[in-house]
Amino acid sequence: LPNSDEELVFLCKDLNLNYLDIKNKSTAVPNAIELEVSDIEYNGNLNVKNYVLSVGRIEPNKNQLSIIKAMMDTPEIPIVFVGRKGDDISYVDDVMSLSALRGNVYFFDEVPHENIQMFYKNAKVHVLASFRESPGLVTLEALGQGCNVVVSGYDFCPVKYYKFEENAYICNPYSISSIRKNIL
């Protein structure tokens, strides 16, 4: 039960299985979100709008460090990260250090799900320049709140299945210039 055909392809490669044999035994079950609109006005007392938002655990796979690097030359554009710190303390320290150097970067730990909508609504763009997503529920939530989104390309996320090529800007998570171009 992969959540897209693209995920099934990667599973078959990783497990050394014949795609055509497994395809006939599989059904894609897409990830989905609820589009309930909350009347909660929570934004963590954030006094900026039109920011670059990234929701997710602070960890190498989510690639927050590259988002900061991509936006180093535009410190006037705020960056907001929502999510708890991951287990890789060295990576978290690097993210925090570069954020302090850049300035205008805000961090919010885990936010209750019912409170996250205002972050999406007040953002200009949500970025998930991740090295592996399927597809990233936060991207679907951001789209559901009318936010522009940047997602990683075909090798990292099921872009075709979720029609992100029609609804998102697609970046290469290994390329700082690609992330920057698609954010801007």
C-alpha positions as CSV (number, residue, x, y, z in Angstrom):
1,L,0.0,0.0,0.0
2,P,2.4,2.7,-1.2
3,N,1.0,6.3,-1.2
4,S,1.9,6.8,-4.8
5,D,3.3,4.9,-7.8
6,E,6.5,6.8,-7.5
7,E,6.9,5.5,-3.9
8,L,6.3,2.0,-5.2
9,V,9.1,2.4,-7.7
10,F,11.5,3.4,-4.9
11,L,10.4,0.6,-2.7
12,C,11.0,-1.9,-5.4
13,K,14.5,-0.5,-6.1
14,D,15.4,-0.5,-2.4
15,L,14.1,-4.0,-1.8
16,N,15.4,-5.4,-5.1
17,L,11.9,-6.4,-6.3
18,N,10.5,-6.6,-9.8
19,Y,8.3,-3.5,-10.2
20,L,5.8,-5.2,-12.6
21,D,5.3,-8.1,-10.3
22,I,4.7,-5.9,-7.3
23,K,2.6,-3.3,-9.2
24,N,-0.1,-5.9,-9.8
25,K,-0.3,-6.6,-6.1
26,S,-0.3,-3.0,-5.0
27,T,-2.8,-0.2,-4.7
28,A,-1.7,3.4,-4.2
29,V,-3.4,4.9,-1.1
30,P,-2.7,8.7,-1.2
31,N,-1.9,10.8,1.8
32,A,-4.6,13.3,2.5
33,I,-5.4,16.2,4.8
34,E,-8.5,17.6,6.4
35,L,-9.4,21.0,5.1
36,E,-11.3,22.1,8.2
37,V,-10.8,25.8,8.8
38,S,-10.0,26.6,12.4
39,D,-11.1,29.8,14.1
40,I,-8.0,29.7,16.2
41,E,-5.9,32.8,15.6
42,Y,-2.7,31.4,17.1
43,N,0.6,32.4,15.4
44,G,3.0,32.1,18.3
45,N,3.0,35.9,18.8
46,L,4.9,36.3,15.5
47,N,4.7,39.9,14.3
48,V,5.8,39.3,10.7
49,K,4.0,38.2,7.6
50,N,4.9,37.2,4.1
51,Y,7.7,35.0,5.4
52,V,9.3,31.8,4.1
53,L,7.9,29.0,6.2
54,S,9.2,25.5,6.7
55,V,7.2,23.1,8.9
56,G,9.0,19.9,10.1
57,R,11.5,18.5,12.5
58,I,14.9,20.2,12.4
59,E,16.9,17.4,10.9
60,P,19.3,16.8,7.9
61,N,16.6,15.1,5.8
62,K,14.4,18.2,6.0
63,N,17.3,20.3,4.8
64,Q,16.6,23.5,6.7
65,L,20.3,24.5,6.5
66,S,20.0,24.8,2.7
67,I,16.9,27.0,3.0
68,I,18.9,29.4,5.2
69,K,21.9,29.3,2.9
70,A,19.5,30.0,-0.1
71,M,18.2,33.1,1.7
72,M,21.4,34.5,3.1
73,D,21.5,37.4,0.6
74,T,17.9,38.5,1.4
75,P,17.9,38.9,5.2
76,E,14.9,41.3,4.9
77,I,12.7,38.3,4.1
78,P,11.8,36.5,7.4
79,I,12.2,32.8,7.7
80,V,10.0,30.8,10.1
81,F,10.7,27.2,11.2
82,V,8.0,25.3,13.0
83,G,9.0,21.9,14.4
84,R,10.9,20.3,17.2
85,K,14.6,19.8,17.1
86,G,15.7,16.4,15.8
87,D,18.3,14.1,17.4
88,D,21.2,15.3,15.3
89,I,22.5,17.9,17.7
90,S,25.4,18.9,15.4
91,Y,22.9,19.7,12.6
92,V,20.6,21.6,14.9
93,D,23.6,23.7,16.1
94,D,24.6,24.4,12.5
95,V,21.0,25.5,11.7
96,M,20.9,27.8,14.8
97,S,24.4,29.3,14.2
98,L,23.7,30.1,10.5
99,S,20.3,31.5,11.5
100,A,21.9,33.8,14.1
101,L,24.4,35.0,11.5
102,R,21.7,35.7,8.9
103,G,19.1,37.2,11.4
104,N,15.4,37.5,10.9
105,V,14.9,33.8,11.5
106,Y,12.2,32.6,13.9
107,F,11.8,29.1,15.5
108,F,8.7,27.6,17.0
109,D,8.8,24.2,18.7
110,E,6.0,21.7,18.0
111,V,2.8,23.5,17.6
112,P,-0.6,21.7,18.2
113,H,-2.0,20.8,14.8
114,E,-5.1,22.9,15.4
115,N,-2.8,26.0,15.8
116,I,-0.7,25.6,12.7
117,Q,-3.1,27.1,10.1
118,M,-2.2,30.7,10.9
119,F,1.4,30.0,10.2
120,Y,0.4,28.8,6.7
121,K,-2.0,31.7,6.1
122,N,0.5,34.4,7.0
123,A,3.4,32.8,5.0
124,K,4.3,33.9,1.5
125,V,5.7,30.4,0.7
126,H,6.1,27.1,2.4
127,V,9.4,25.2,1.6
128,L,10.0,21.5,2.0
129,A,13.4,21.1,0.3
130,S,13.6,17.6,1.7
131,F,15.7,14.7,0.6
132,R,12.8,12.2,1.0
133,E,9.0,12.9,1.3
134,S,5.9,11.0,0.4
135,P,4.6,13.7,-0.3
136,G,4.9,15.7,2.9
137,L,1.6,16.3,4.6
138,V,2.8,19.8,5.5
139,T,3.0,20.6,1.8
140,L,-0.6,19.5,1.3
141,E,-1.7,21.5,4.4
142,A,0.1,24.6,3.1
143,L,-1.7,24.2,-0.3
144,G,-5.0,23.8,1.5
145,Q,-4.5,27.1,3.2
146,G,-3.7,28.9,-0.1
147,C,0.0,29.1,0.5
148,N,2.6,28.9,-2.3
149,V,4.8,25.9,-1.9
150,V,8.2,24.7,-2.9
151,V,8.9,21.0,-2.9
152,S,11.8,18.8,-3.9
153,G,11.9,17.2,-7.3
154,Y,10.9,13.9,-8.8
155,D,13.8,11.9,-7.2
156,F,12.8,13.0,-3.7
157,C,9.0,13.4,-3.7
158,P,6.0,12.0,-5.6
159,V,5.7,15.1,-7.7
160,K,3.6,13.6,-10.5
161,Y,1.1,11.6,-8.4
162,Y,0.2,14.7,-6.3
163,K,0.4,17.0,-9.4
164,F,2.9,19.3,-7.8
165,E,4.2,20.2,-11.2
166,E,0.9,22.1,-11.6
167,N,0.6,23.4,-8.0
168,A,4.1,23.9,-6.7
169,Y,7.6,25.2,-7.4
170,I,10.0,22.3,-7.7
171,C,13.5,22.5,-6.5
172,N,16.6,20.4,-6.4
173,P,17.4,20.0,-2.6
174,Y,21.1,19.6,-3.4
175,S,21.2,23.0,-5.1
176,I,21.2,26.2,-3.1
177,S,20.5,28.2,-6.2
178,S,17.5,26.0,-7.2
179,I,16.0,26.4,-3.7
180,R,16.6,30.2,-3.8
181,K,15.1,30.6,-7.3
182,N,12.0,28.6,-6.4
183,I,11.5,30.4,-3.1
184,L,11.7,33.8,-4.8
